[in-house]
Amino acid sequence: MTKIGIASDHAGYEMKEFLVGYLDAMGYEVLDFGPNSPDSVDYPDYAHPLAKAVEKGEVACGVALCGSGEGMAITLNKHQGIRAGLCWDPEIATLIRRHNDANVIVFPARFITNDEAVQMLDAYFAAQFEGGRHANRIAKIPVQAAPKSEE
């Protein structure tokens, strides 16, 4: 059974809870990083544990939600091993997987419906990384540490 990580902030809480049920019904094992209520929280507190689980291979990929999706995407992409893509429609969900080998899909919970999120998840899971020229581009994404200067 494939294990999927999921995290949100308060703005994405209700949609996260819906998607946990959807993923479970689809046969995925879901690791929910929270939050556990709709009370106001800070999205980095949930994004970082999700990112670490994806980087360590504890989950196959991640799903993240916040009001605009931007806070989660920005925070997740601070991690060198994360390629999080913010999605607004199924075509983007397909492309972030095919061209960017995205390992986290991010949703703007205040701007999409549960049905739209499901359509995007289905498109994301159905797509496969194409490799080739895209692999060359992805190899250029990680930031290399600058050499230490001698003083």
C-alpha positions in Angstrom: 0.0 0.0 0.0 1.4 3.4 -1.0 1.8 5.8 1.9 0.9 9.5 1.3 1.7 12.4 3.6 -0.7 15.3 4.0 -0.5 18.6 5.9 -2.4 21.9 6.0 -2.9 25.0 8.0 -6.3 26.1 9.4 -7.5 27.4 6.0 -6.9 24.0 4.5 -8.1 21.9 7.4 -11.6 21.0 6.2 -10.3 20.1 2.7 -7.5 18.1 4.2 -9.9 16.1 6.3 -12.0 15.5 3.1 -8.9 14.4 1.2 -7.7 12.1 4.0 -11.0 10.2 3.6 -10.8 10.2 -0.2 -7.2 8.9 -0.2 -8.1 6.2 2.4 -11.1 5.1 0.2 -8.7 4.9 -2.8 -6.5 2.5 -0.9 -3.7 4.8 0.2 -2.2 4.7 3.6 -2.3 8.3 4.8 0.1 9.9 7.3 -1.6 13.1 8.5 0.9 15.7 9.8 -2.0 18.0 11.0 -3.3 20.2 12.2 -6.0 18.3 14.1 -8.5 21.2 14.3 -9.5 24.3 12.3 -7.9 26.6 15.0 -5.4 29.1 13.7 -1.9 27.7 13.2 1.3 28.5 11.3 1.7 26.5 8.1 5.5 26.0 8.4 4.9 23.9 11.6 3.2 21.4 9.3 5.1 21.9 6.1 8.5 21.0 7.5 7.5 17.6 9.0 5.8 16.7 5.7 8.9 17.7 3.7 11.2 15.7 6.0 9.0 12.6 5.6 9.1 12.9 1.8 12.9 13.5 1.8 13.5 10.5 4.0 11.2 8.2 1.9 8.8 7.7 4.8 6.0 8.6 2.4 5.9 8.3 -1.4 4.7 11.8 -1.9 2.9 14.6 -0.2 -0.3 16.7 -0.4 -0.2 20.2 1.2 -2.9 22.8 1.6 -3.3 26.3 2.8 -5.4 29.3 1.9 -3.6 30.4 -1.2 -1.2 27.4 -1.4 1.7 29.8 -1.6 2.8 29.6 2.0 3.0 25.8 1.9 4.7 25.8 -1.5 7.3 28.3 -0.5 8.1 26.5 2.8 8.2 23.1 1.2 10.5 24.2 -1.5 13.1 25.4 1.0 14.0 21.7 1.4 16.6 20.5 -1.1 14.8 17.2 -1.7 11.4 18.7 -2.3 9.7 19.7 -5.6 6.3 21.1 -4.6 4.0 22.3 -7.2 1.0 24.6 -6.6 -2.0 23.4 -8.6 -5.1 25.1 -9.8 -6.4 22.6 -12.4 -5.8 19.0 -13.5 -3.5 19.9 -16.4 -1.1 21.6 -14.1 -1.3 18.6 -11.7 -0.3 16.4 -14.6 2.5 18.7 -15.8 4.1 19.1 -12.4 4.4 15.3 -12.3 5.5 14.7 -15.9 7.9 17.6 -16.2 9.0 18.5 -12.7 8.8 15.1 -11.0 6.9 17.0 -8.2 6.9 15.0 -5.0 4.4 17.3 -3.3 1.2 18.6 -4.8 -0.1 21.9 -3.2 -3.7 23.2 -3.2 -5.1 26.7 -2.6 -7.9 25.5 -0.4 -9.7 28.9 -0.3 -9.9 29.0 -4.1 -10.9 25.4 -5.2 -13.6 22.9 -4.3 -13.2 19.4 -2.9 -14.2 18.0 -6.3 -11.5 20.1 -8.1 -8.9 18.9 -5.5 -9.9 15.3 -6.2 -9.7 15.8 -10.0 -6.2 17.3 -9.5 -5.1 14.4 -7.2 -6.3 11.9 -9.7 -4.4 13.6 -12.5 -1.3 13.9 -10.4 -1.3 10.2 -9.4 -2.1 9.1 -13.0 0.9 10.9 -14.5 4.4 9.6 -14.6 7.7 11.5 -14.8 8.9 11.7 -18.4 12.6 11.9 -17.7 14.8 12.9 -20.7 15.3 16.7 -21.0 13.2 17.2 -17.8 15.7 15.1 -15.8 18.5 17.3 -16.9 16.5 20.4 -15.7 15.6 18.8 -12.4 19.3 18.0 -11.8 20.0 21.7 -11.9 17.5 22.6 -9.2 19.4 21.9 -6.0 21.5 24.8 -4.7 25.1 23.7 -4.2 26.8 25.0 -1.1 29.3 27.7 -1.9 32.9 26.7 -1.3 34.3 28.0 2.0 36.7 30.7 1.5 40.1 30.6 3.2 40.6 33.4 5.6 
